[in-house]
Amino acid sequence: MNKITTYFKDSYKELTEKVSWPSWTQLQQSTMIVLVATLVITGLVWVIDILTNGSLKFIYQQLFK
């Protein structure tokens, strides 16, 4: 039981004293970077999906006429 108590005390101490938390401005900037990256990647996947879908439809129409 003593090990568990020590673990929680050390964990709390590390979170409050040793961890460097980002400022509000840094947090907002990081969030915007993640949002933009997510939108760009989503757009790329969407474009690839549309192109692949169109290509496969064209190929299947040519093969099974």
C-alpha positions as CSV (number, residue, x, y, z in Angstrom):
1,M,0.0,0.0,0.0
2,N,2.9,2.3,0.7
3,K,4.2,2.0,-2.9
4,I,0.8,3.0,-4.3
5,T,0.7,6.1,-2.0
6,T,4.2,7.0,-3.0
7,Y,3.4,6.6,-6.7
8,F,0.4,9.0,-6.5
9,K,2.4,11.5,-4.4
10,D,5.3,11.5,-6.9
11,S,2.9,11.6,-9.9
12,Y,1.1,14.7,-8.4
13,K,4.5,16.4,-7.7
14,E,5.7,15.7,-11.2
15,L,2.5,17.2,-12.7
16,T,2.5,20.3,-10.6
17,E,6.2,21.1,-10.4
18,K,8.1,19.4,-13.3
19,V,5.8,19.5,-16.2
20,S,5.9,22.6,-18.3
21,W,2.4,23.4,-19.4
22,P,1.8,25.5,-22.6
23,S,0.5,29.0,-22.3
24,W,-3.0,29.8,-23.6
25,T,-1.5,31.4,-26.8
26,Q,0.7,28.3,-27.5
27,L,-2.3,26.1,-27.0
28,Q,-4.4,28.1,-29.4
29,Q,-1.6,28.1,-32.0
30,S,-1.1,24.3,-31.7
31,T,-4.8,23.7,-32.0
32,M,-5.0,25.8,-35.2
33,I,-2.1,23.9,-36.7
34,V,-3.8,20.6,-35.9
35,L,-7.1,21.8,-37.4
36,V,-5.5,23.1,-40.6
37,A,-3.5,19.9,-41.0
38,T,-6.6,17.8,-40.4
39,L,-8.6,19.8,-43.0
40,V,-5.7,19.5,-45.6
41,I,-5.3,15.8,-45.1
42,T,-9.1,15.3,-45.2
43,G,-9.2,17.2,-48.5
44,L,-6.4,15.2,-50.0
45,V,-8.0,11.9,-49.0
46,W,-11.4,13.2,-50.5
47,V,-9.7,14.1,-53.8
48,I,-7.9,10.8,-54.0
49,D,-11.2,9.0,-53.2
50,I,-13.0,10.9,-56.0
51,L,-10.3,10.2,-58.5
52,T,-10.0,6.5,-57.6
53,N,-13.8,6.1,-57.7
54,G,-14.0,7.7,-61.1
55,S,-11.1,5.7,-62.5
56,L,-12.6,2.4,-61.3
57,K,-16.0,3.2,-62.7
58,F,-14.4,4.0,-66.0
59,I,-12.4,0.8,-66.0
60,Y,-15.4,-1.3,-65.1
61,Q,-17.6,0.3,-67.7
62,Q,-14.9,-0.5,-70.4
63,L,-14.4,-4.0,-69.2
64,F,-18.0,-5.1,-68.8
65,K,-19.7,-3.5,-71.8
